[in-house]
Amino acid sequence: MTSVIERLRGDGPAFSVEFFPPRDEADEAVLWKAIRELEPLDPAYMSITYGAGGSSRDGTIRSIARVATETTLCPMAHLTAVDHSVSELRNVIGWYAAVGVRNILALRGDPPGDVYGDWVPHPEGLTYAEELVELVRSLGDFCVGVSAFPYGHPRSADLESDTKHLVRKFRAGADFAIAQLFFEAEDFLRLRDRVAAAGCDALVLPGIMPLTTLRTLHTTIKLSGAPASQRLLDRLEPFSDDPKAFRAAGLDWVTELCEKLIAEGVPDLHFYTFNRSKATREVVTRLGLVPARTY
């Protein structure tokens, strides 16, 4: 099984995609329609998130196994320490290896029901993401990713301490990081510069969400943990009552954002898809990351 790092060693920039686990059969049909539509575009890798609830976890495990065995895609499995003992984590990691998944995004995860609530580790579990990275590394030849936060993790005192925590995850064995959402290319590039200034040359990749609706803009604001830039609001707010115009302006913004990142040498753009493919296909085609005939 090819690793994420190996897939990013090409001559030019690439893109990757992220999906949510299905909750029921209808969700699964939607997910697999998007997967099949994106597969011919040959993303560098694809991932499926790992929720705090048992059914979501089951959906992730089942779906990532199917990707590994039934598609040509390079799968990356998410894994969190939420409500897991070390023994349970070992079992999940072993199961991933058994179906051929060798790429894992190791996350501490958020407290169930309240992402800003107090973190309470499982009595037989782990407390920090770096511990999960070490565990995954100890169990096999895995390529391990972690999360990064352009505006700092909500629980970090400041950007300096947040950068130290990220570098500790790299020192623990992480191969790369995927940054949470941001609004301006400079916000991501400053994160990358902070990591480099800390003496770490590990790969940091940007997370991108196509802005197709007012709802996705609000979701981006919520997940980023920071207010939207005034420049972005000035571009999109005039179209808040015109969905078609909002979508066009939003995709123009995201395309321009990606162009700036590519110009700065970013090797991969990681797209959050909401289990749909159309917007991502449009953006990566505009960027020339796939042949137009495959679109």
N, C-alpha and C positions, 0 to 999 in steps of 0.2 A: 504494500500500500504506500503510495507516494505521500510525502509529508507536505504540509503547508509551505514550509520554507523552501523545499525543492521546487514547488509549483511557482514560487515567486522569483526564481532565478532566471527568468527569461530576459529577452533583450529589451522589452518595453513594459509599460504599465499594464496591469491586469485588473480584474474586478472579481469580487466574491459576493455571495448572497446569504442572507440569514432568514430563517423561517420560524414560525411558532409551531409547537406541537398541536396536533388535532385533538379536539375535545370529543368528537363524535364522528360518525361515518360521513356526514355531510361536510364537516371540516376537513376530513381526510381526502375527500374527493377534490376539494378546492386546493388543498396543499399540493396534491400530486399533479393537478393540472398545471400549476405554476412551475413545479419542478420539471415537468416534461417540456414546458415551453422554454425554460431557461437552459436546459441541458445542451441543446445544439450550439449555444453560444459559448460553451466551454469555459465557465467561470473557473478561476484558480482553485476555489474550494467552496463548499456550502456548509452551513451549520443549522442546527435546530436547537432552540433554547430549551432550558430545563427549569420548569416551574417548581414552586414550593409544594404544590399539592400532589398527592400520589398518582392521580389519573394523568396529570400533565407529564410527570416523570415517565410513566409507562408509555405515553404517546411518543415522547422523545426517543426512548430506547427502541421501541418498535419501528419508528419511522427511520431512524438513523441506520438501523440494521438493514432495512429494505433498500435504502440508498446505497449502502455498501455492497449489497448483493445483486441489485437489479438495475443499476445505472452505471454510467461511465464517469460520474462525478466523484470528486475527492471529498469525502465527508469529514466534518469536524463535529464532535459531540460536545455539548455543554455539560458541565458537571458542577453542582454547588454542594457546599457542606451543610446546608440547611436541613435540620432534623435528621441527619444521618450519623450513625456511629462510624467509627473507622472501619469496623468489620463490614458494614453495609457499603461503604465507599469502595472498599477492596473488591467486593462482589460486583459492583457496577463496572468498575474499571476492568476487571477480568472478563466480564461479559462483552464489553466493547472490544477488547482485544480478540475475543473468540470469534466475533463476526467480521474481523478485519479492519476495525476502526483504530487508527494509530495517531489521530490528531484530537486533542482534548483541550477545550477552553475551561480552565480551572478558576472558578469563582467562589468567593465565600458565600455570596448570595445575600438577599435582603430578608429581614424578619418577616415571616408570613403575616399578611394582612395589613402591615404598616411598614413601608420601606424606610421610614424615618424613625421607627420604634427602636427600643433598646435591643441590642443583639444578645441573645441568650444561646450559647452553644449547646449542642447535644451533650449530655453528661459523659458520653463515651466518644465524643466527636472532636472536631477541630475548631479553632477560634479564628485563624487567619488564613487568607488565600495562599500565602507563601507555604504554609504547612500542607495544603492540598497539592500545591505544585510539587513539593518534596515527595509526597506520597505517590503521586502519579509517576514521577520519575523513578521511584524505587521499584515499581512493579513492571517495568518493561521499557522497550524502546519507543517511547511516545514523543511526539512533537507537541509541546505544551504552550498554549496561549493564555493570556490574562487580560484583565480589563485595565483601562487607563481613563483619566478624567481631565479633559482640557481645562475645566474650571475648578478642579479639585473635588475629591470625594466629599459628600455632604458632612461626613464626620471628621474630616481633616481640619486641623486648626488653621492651616494656611497652605499655600502652594508649595512652600519649601518642604514641609513635613509630608505633604502628599507625594511629592517627587521622591522623597526618601523611601516611602512605603512601596512605591512602584519599582524602584531600583532593587529593593530587597526581594521582590518577587522574581526579578530577573536573576539576581544572585542565587536564588533558590533553585533555578533551573529553567525558568520560562524562556522560550525561544522568541516570542513576539508578544505584542499587546495590541488590542483593538480599542481605540478611543471611543468613549461615549459621544453622543451627539453634540454638535457645536454649530455656530451660526456664520462665522467668518473663517476663511482659510487661515488667517493670521492667528486665530485662537488655537487651532491645531498645531501650527508651526511653532508657536511659543512653547507648547507642551513638548514637542520633539526637541527643541533647543534646551529645555530644562533637563531632560534626560541626558542629552549629550554633555551638558555642562557638569553633570554629576559624575562624569567619567564612564558612562555606559553607552555602548554602541549597539544595543539591541534594537530590533525593528519595531517601530510604532506605526500602526495603520489607522487611518481615519474611518469612523463609522458615519455613513451617509443615509439620510432618509429623504426620498423624493417628496417634495412638498406639493401634493396634488389637491389638498382640500384644507379648509380652515381647521378642521379637526386634526390633521397631521401636523399643522403648525403648532397647535396647542400641545399636542403630544410631544413634539420636539422640545418645546419650552420646558415641559414637565420633566422629561427624561434628562435633559441637559443640566438641570439644576441651576439655570441662569436665565435672566431675562433676554428676550430676543434683541438683537442689535436694532438700533433705530433705522439704519439703512435698509435692513430687511423689511421692517414694518412699513416703511415708506413705499417700498416696492409692491407689497402684497395687500396692504389694507384697503387701497382704493377698489380692489376687486372682491371684497368680502361678500358682496351680494350677487356676484356673477361667477358661479362655479366654473364655467368653461374658461373664462378669462383668468381666474385665480389659478387654475391648473396650468395654463400656458405660462403665466408669469412665474409660478413656483418652479416649474421644470427648467425655465430659462435661468433662474437663480442658481439652482442646484448644478446645472451644467457649467455655469461660469465658475462656481465654487470648485468643482472637480477639475476644471481646466487650470485653475491657479495651483491646485495641489500637484497635479501632474507636472506642471512647469517647475515645481520645487523638488522634483525627484521622488515623489511618493510612488512606491511600486505597486500598490494595490488599493482599490477603493471598495470598502465593505458596505454593501447596501442592505438596509433593513427593508424587507419587501412587503410586510403585512400579508404574506401568503398570496400575493398577486404578482404578476410578472410584467404587466404592460409598461408601467412607468420606468422600471429599471431597464427594460429592453430599449425604451426610447432614449434614455440618458446615455447608456453605454454605446448605443449606435451613433448618437450625435458626437460622442467623444472619439469615435473611431476605434473602439476597443474590440469590436467584432466586425467581420465583413458585412457590408450592407445586405448582401444576398441572403444572409441567415436570419435577417429580421422579419 
